């Protein structure tokens, strides 16, 4: 059973990002959307987070429209960019969703 974790809140304390990994397991996905895409502005923290996700076979995505609205460009090839249609497809592929 796979889970889709959506992170939509702003992050001022980096520990919350790693706390998500305590709930995620192999085959799950994490999507940064709304203010959650601000995580892409911290290269040190996000680099470590992405390495741990990769080691546990957890996919990480960001909603492209939310990046564009905030003037952020993703510098990480490990972060897949999603359109709204791509996000809907991702929701359908997972058995359940957890919103943070």
C-alpha positions in Angstrom: 0.0 0.0 0.0 1.6 3.3 -1.1 1.0 6.7 0.5 1.2 10.2 -1.0 2.4 12.8 1.4 1.6 16.4 0.5 3.5 19.1 2.3 1.8 22.5 1.9 2.9 24.5 4.8 5.8 26.9 5.1 8.8 25.6 6.9 10.8 27.7 9.4 12.2 24.7 11.3 14.0 22.2 9.2 13.3 19.2 11.5 9.7 19.0 10.2 11.0 17.9 6.8 12.9 15.0 8.2 10.0 14.0 10.4 8.0 13.2 7.3 10.5 10.4 6.5 9.6 8.7 9.8 6.2 8.0 8.3 7.1 7.3 4.7 8.3 4.0 3.4 9.6 2.5 0.1 7.3 3.3 -2.8 5.7 6.3 -1.2 5.9 9.8 -2.7 6.2 13.3 -1.2 4.8 16.4 -3.0 5.8 19.9 -2.1 3.0 22.3 -2.9 1.7 25.8 -1.9 4.2 27.2 0.6 5.8 23.8 1.0 7.9 24.6 -2.2 9.9 27.0 -0.1 11.9 24.0 1.0 13.7 24.3 -2.3 15.4 27.4 -1.1 17.6 25.6 1.5 20.2 23.6 -0.5 22.0 22.0 2.5 18.9 20.8 4.2 17.1 19.7 1.1 20.2 18.0 -0.3 20.4 15.8 2.8 16.6 15.2 2.7 16.7 14.1 -1.0 19.6 11.8 -0.3 17.6 10.0 2.4 14.6 9.8 0.2 16.6 8.3 -2.6 18.1 5.7 -0.2 14.6 4.7 0.9 13.1 4.7 -2.7 10.8 7.6 -1.9 10.0 9.9 -4.8 9.9 13.7 -4.3 7.9 16.1 -6.4 7.0 19.8 -6.5 4.0 21.5 -8.1 5.4 23.6 -10.9 2.7 26.3 -10.7 3.5 26.9 -7.0 7.2 27.2 -7.8 6.4 29.7 -10.6 4.1 31.8 -8.4 6.9 32.1 -5.8 9.6 32.8 -8.3 11.5 29.6 -7.3 13.4 27.4 -9.8 14.3 23.9 -8.8 18.0 23.1 -8.9 17.5 19.5 -8.0 17.0 16.8 -10.7 15.8 14.5 -7.9 12.7 16.7 -7.5 10.1 15.9 -10.2 8.1 18.9 -11.4 4.3 18.3 -11.6 1.6 20.0 -13.5 -1.9 19.9 -12.0 -2.8 17.0 -14.3 0.4 15.2 -13.2 -0.5 15.8 -9.6 -4.0 14.2 -10.1 -2.4 11.2 -11.8 0.0 10.8 -8.8 -3.0 11.0 -6.4 -4.8 8.2 -8.3 -1.7 6.0 -8.3 -1.4 6.0 -4.5 -3.7 4.1 -2.1 -4.0 6.9 0.4 -2.9 10.5 1.0 -1.6 12.3 4.1 -1.5 16.1 4.1 0.9 18.1 6.2 
